Amino acid sequence: MELVIDLLDPYLFDPIYTQLPKLVDPTWVPPPSDNRYRQFLSTYLILWWGGSLLYLVFAGLSWVFLFDKNLRKDKKFLPNQEFQEMKVALSTVFIMAVPQAMVFFVEMLGYSRLHNKPIVGPQGWLLMLGNCVFYILFTDCLIYWIHRWLHHPVLYPYIHKLHHKWIISTPFASHAFHWLDGYLQGLPYHIFVFLFPMHKVVYLIFFIIVNMWTISIHDGAGFYSGIILNGSDHHTIHHKQFVYNYGQYFTFWDRLCGTHRAPEYLQNNKKAE
């Protein structure tokens, strides 16, 4: 996250910390760029503003170019649903950015195994590729179990039920959940870098990719459904059936634990209707 802060400091945060407070107090002395309070606030603002912008732009593009508008005719599609989804999602990002910023800040303080070491030679790139594959498999496993536990009757009504309000989901439903729901399902990405080394740039790229994937599995387009990938058709079944397809990226854990439902089941239902 410090890479983003360093990039934005001269253009965004310096004016915020130097000019705006002087409108109230002309004697204001701005904190230096390495001030911990300033760094934490900058981290929060990046997660809030950046997360909101990322969500609105890419969910909006997905809605325009990929989302099947005929789904809006379904009787389970709520009135003004897209606006309801956006309202929940934007309020969630605002709140969830606080605990997220705390974790990112701890990482910035050097307690994680994130690094900036140069990637040298073919062996270095091969190790980085292996690290990325392991990262995906590791987080996919943890998210499956966290997601499944969130469906437990003790937790579901209070945390995860809100996300299942959108039985016929749109791309805007991707982040329309309880803030604790989103935070818990995002924890595996942070847990990984406290246990295993990872390049800071790769970590940042994955942070963006994960959000793109979350949007894509709610678009109903179904371009990449298969026996391995847990695509949007799989996740559509999850929203309709509740007890199937908990996985994030792959179908492995669903198949292993008996919670897998193939997209063909949904297609057969459509034909029967």
C-alpha positions as CSV (number, residue, x, y, z in Angstrom):
1,M,0.0,0.0,0.0
2,E,2.9,2.3,0.6
3,L,3.6,2.1,-3.2
4,V,0.3,3.7,-3.9
5,I,0.7,6.3,-1.1
6,D,4.1,7.3,-2.5
7,L,2.5,7.7,-5.9
8,L,-0.4,9.8,-4.8
9,D,1.3,11.9,-2.1
10,P,2.5,14.8,-4.4
11,Y,-0.8,15.1,-6.2
12,L,-3.5,14.2,-3.7
13,F,-2.5,13.8,-0.1
14,D,0.0,16.7,0.1
15,P,-2.8,19.2,-0.8
16,I,-5.2,17.5,1.6
17,Y,-2.8,17.6,4.6
18,T,-1.3,21.0,3.9
19,Q,-4.0,23.2,2.3
20,L,-7.4,22.1,3.5
21,P,-6.6,22.3,7.3
22,K,-5.3,25.9,6.8
23,L,-8.8,27.0,5.7
24,V,-9.8,26.4,9.3
25,D,-6.5,27.0,11.1
26,P,-3.9,29.2,9.3
27,T,-1.3,28.1,11.8
28,W,-1.6,24.5,10.9
29,V,1.6,22.6,10.5
30,P,1.2,19.6,8.2
31,P,2.5,16.2,9.3
32,P,5.4,14.8,7.4
33,S,4.8,12.1,4.8
34,D,6.2,9.4,7.1
35,N,3.9,10.4,10.0
36,R,2.1,7.2,11.1
37,Y,-1.3,8.9,11.6
38,R,-1.1,10.4,8.1
39,Q,-0.1,7.1,6.6
40,F,-3.0,5.3,8.2
41,L,-5.5,8.0,7.1
42,S,-4.0,7.8,3.5
43,T,-4.5,4.1,3.5
44,Y,-8.1,4.4,4.6
45,L,-8.8,7.0,1.9
46,I,-7.2,4.9,-0.8
47,L,-9.3,1.9,0.2
48,W,-12.5,4.0,0.5
49,W,-12.2,6.2,-2.5
50,G,-10.2,3.8,-4.7
51,G,-12.5,0.8,-3.7
52,S,-15.6,2.8,-4.5
53,L,-14.3,4.0,-7.8
54,L,-13.0,0.6,-8.8
55,Y,-16.5,-0.9,-7.9
56,L,-18.5,1.7,-9.7
57,V,-16.4,1.8,-12.9
58,F,-15.9,-2.0,-13.4
59,A,-19.3,-3.1,-12.2
60,G,-20.8,-0.4,-14.4
61,L,-18.9,-1.6,-17.4
62,S,-19.9,-5.2,-16.7
63,W,-23.5,-4.2,-16.4
64,V,-23.4,-2.3,-19.7
65,F,-21.5,-4.8,-21.8
66,L,-22.0,-8.2,-20.1
67,F,-25.0,-8.4,-17.9
68,D,-28.1,-10.0,-19.5
69,K,-30.8,-7.3,-19.2
70,N,-33.5,-9.9,-19.7
71,L,-32.7,-11.1,-16.1
72,R,-34.3,-7.9,-14.9
73,K,-37.7,-9.3,-16.0
74,D,-37.4,-12.2,-13.5
75,K,-40.1,-11.9,-10.8
76,K,-37.4,-12.3,-8.2
77,F,-35.5,-9.2,-9.5
78,L,-36.2,-6.4,-7.0
79,P,-37.5,-3.0,-8.0
80,N,-34.6,-0.6,-8.5
81,Q,-32.3,-3.4,-7.5
82,E,-29.2,-1.9,-9.0
83,F,-29.6,1.2,-7.0
84,Q,-30.2,-0.8,-3.9
85,E,-27.1,-2.9,-4.5
86,M,-25.0,0.3,-5.1
87,K,-26.3,1.9,-1.9
88,V,-25.4,-1.2,0.2
89,A,-22.0,-1.6,-1.5
90,L,-20.9,2.0,-1.2
91,S,-21.8,2.1,2.5
92,T,-20.0,-1.2,3.0
93,V,-16.8,0.0,1.4
94,F,-16.9,3.1,3.6
95,I,-17.1,1.0,6.8
96,M,-15.0,-2.0,5.7
97,A,-12.1,0.3,4.7
98,V,-11.5,0.9,8.5
99,P,-10.5,-2.7,9.5
100,Q,-8.9,-3.2,6.1
101,A,-6.7,-0.1,6.6
102,M,-5.6,-1.5,10.0
103,V,-4.4,-4.7,8.4
104,F,-2.7,-2.9,5.5
105,F,-1.1,-0.6,8.0
106,V,0.4,-3.5,10.0
107,E,1.7,-4.8,6.7
108,M,3.3,-1.4,6.0
109,L,5.0,-1.5,9.4
110,G,6.9,-4.5,8.2
111,Y,5.2,-7.3,10.2
112,S,4.2,-9.2,7.0
113,R,6.5,-11.0,4.6
114,L,5.8,-8.6,1.7
115,H,9.0,-7.5,0.0
116,N,10.3,-5.4,-2.8
117,K,13.2,-7.6,-3.9
118,P,14.0,-7.5,-7.6
119,I,13.1,-10.6,-9.7
120,V,16.3,-11.9,-11.2
121,G,16.5,-14.3,-14.1
122,P,14.2,-17.1,-15.3
123,Q,14.4,-18.8,-11.9
124,G,13.2,-15.7,-10.1
125,W,10.2,-15.4,-12.5
126,L,9.4,-19.1,-12.1
127,L,9.5,-18.7,-8.3
128,M,7.2,-15.7,-8.6
129,L,4.8,-17.7,-10.8
130,G,4.7,-20.6,-8.4
131,N,4.1,-18.1,-5.5
132,C,1.1,-16.7,-7.4
133,V,-0.4,-20.2,-8.1
134,F,0.0,-21.1,-4.4
135,Y,-1.5,-17.7,-3.4
136,I,-4.6,-18.5,-5.5
137,L,-5.0,-22.1,-4.2
138,F,-4.4,-21.0,-0.6
139,T,-7.0,-18.2,-0.6
140,D,-9.5,-20.3,-2.5
141,C,-9.4,-23.0,0.2
142,L,-9.8,-20.5,3.1
143,I,-12.5,-18.6,1.3
144,Y,-14.5,-21.7,0.7
145,W,-14.6,-22.6,4.4
146,I,-15.2,-19.0,5.6
147,H,-18.0,-18.7,3.0
148,R,-19.5,-22.0,4.1
149,W,-19.3,-21.0,7.8
150,L,-21.1,-17.8,7.0
151,H,-24.0,-19.9,5.9
152,H,-24.2,-21.5,9.4
153,P,-27.6,-20.7,11.0
154,V,-25.8,-18.9,13.9
155,L,-24.0,-16.5,11.5
156,Y,-26.1,-16.3,8.3
157,P,-29.1,-14.1,9.5
158,Y,-26.8,-11.5,10.9
159,I,-23.9,-11.3,8.4
160,H,-24.3,-13.1,5.1
161,K,-28.1,-13.0,4.5
162,L,-27.9,-9.4,3.2
163,H,-25.8,-10.6,0.2
164,H,-28.4,-13.2,-0.6
165,K,-31.1,-10.5,-0.9
166,W,-30.0,-10.4,-4.5
167,I,-31.4,-13.7,-5.7
168,I,-31.0,-12.5,-9.3
169,S,-27.7,-10.7,-9.0
170,T,-26.2,-8.0,-11.1
171,P,-22.5,-6.9,-11.2
172,F,-23.4,-4.3,-8.7
173,A,-24.3,-7.1,-6.2
174,S,-20.7,-8.1,-6.1
175,H,-19.8,-5.8,-3.2
176,A,-23.3,-5.5,-1.8
177,F,-22.8,-7.3,1.5
178,H,-22.5,-6.7,5.2
179,W,-19.1,-5.1,5.9
180,L,-18.1,-8.0,8.2
181,D,-19.0,-10.5,5.5
182,G,-16.6,-8.8,3.1
183,Y,-13.9,-8.3,5.7
184,L,-13.9,-12.0,6.7
185,Q,-13.9,-13.3,3.1
186,G,-11.0,-10.9,2.4
187,L,-8.9,-12.0,5.4
188,P,-7.2,-15.0,3.5
189,Y,-5.4,-12.6,1.2
190,H,-3.8,-10.9,4.2
191,I,-3.2,-14.1,6.1
192,F,-1.1,-15.4,3.2
193,V,1.4,-12.5,3.3
194,F,1.9,-12.9,7.0
195,L,2.8,-16.6,6.4
196,F,4.6,-16.6,3.0
197,P,6.7,-14.1,1.1
198,M,5.2,-12.1,-1.8
199,H,6.3,-9.2,-3.9
200,K,4.5,-6.0,-3.1
201,V,3.6,-5.2,-6.7
202,V,2.2,-8.7,-7.3
203,Y,0.2,-8.3,-4.1
204,L,-1.3,-5.0,-5.2
205,I,-2.1,-6.4,-8.7
206,F,-3.9,-9.4,-7.1
207,F,-5.9,-7.0,-4.9
208,I,-7.3,-5.5,-8.0
209,I,-7.8,-8.8,-9.8
210,V,-9.7,-10.2,-6.8
211,N,-12.2,-7.4,-7.0
212,M,-12.6,-7.9,-10.8
213,W,-13.3,-11.6,-10.3
214,T,-15.9,-10.8,-7.6
215,I,-17.7,-8.6,-10.1
216,S,-17.4,-11.1,-12.9
217,I,-19.0,-14.0,-11.0
218,H,-22.1,-11.8,-10.4
219,D,-22.6,-10.8,-14.1
220,G,-24.5,-13.9,-15.2
221,A,-22.5,-14.0,-18.5
222,G,-21.2,-17.5,-18.0
223,F,-18.3,-17.2,-20.4
224,Y,-15.9,-19.4,-18.3
225,S,-18.0,-22.0,-16.6
226,G,-16.5,-25.4,-16.6
227,I,-15.5,-28.4,-14.5
228,I,-12.6,-26.5,-12.9
229,L,-13.5,-22.8,-12.7
230,N,-16.2,-21.6,-10.4
231,G,-17.7,-19.1,-12.9
232,S,-20.7,-16.9,-12.9
233,D,-23.1,-19.8,-13.8
234,H,-21.9,-21.6,-10.7
235,H,-22.4,-18.5,-8.5
236,T,-25.8,-17.9,-10.0
237,I,-26.8,-21.3,-8.7
238,H,-25.3,-20.3,-5.3
239,H,-27.6,-17.2,-5.1
240,K,-30.6,-19.2,-6.1
241,Q,-30.0,-22.5,-4.2
242,F,-27.9,-21.1,-1.2
243,V,-26.3,-24.4,-0.3
244,Y,-24.1,-25.0,-3.3
245,N,-21.0,-23.6,-4.9
246,Y,-19.3,-21.8,-2.1
247,G,-15.9,-21.7,-3.9
248,Q,-14.3,-18.5,-5.0
249,Y,-12.2,-19.6,-8.0
250,F,-12.4,-23.3,-8.4
251,T,-14.9,-26.1,-7.9
252,F,-12.4,-28.4,-6.1
253,W,-13.5,-27.9,-2.5
254,D,-17.2,-28.0,-3.5
255,R,-16.7,-31.3,-5.3
256,L,-14.6,-32.7,-2.4
257,C,-17.2,-31.6,0.3
258,G,-20.4,-32.5,-1.7
259,T,-21.6,-28.9,-2.2
260,H,-21.0,-28.7,-5.9
261,R,-23.9,-28.1,-8.4
262,A,-23.0,-28.0,-12.0
263,P,-24.2,-25.2,-14.3
264,E,-26.1,-27.8,-16.4
265,Y,-28.6,-28.0,-13.5
266,L,-29.4,-24.4,-14.0
267,Q,-29.7,-24.8,-17.7
268,N,-32.1,-27.7,-17.3
269,N,-34.2,-25.6,-15.0
270,K,-34.4,-22.9,-17.6
271,K,-35.5,-25.4,-20.3
272,A,-38.1,-26.9,-18.0
273,E,-39.6,-23.4,-17.5
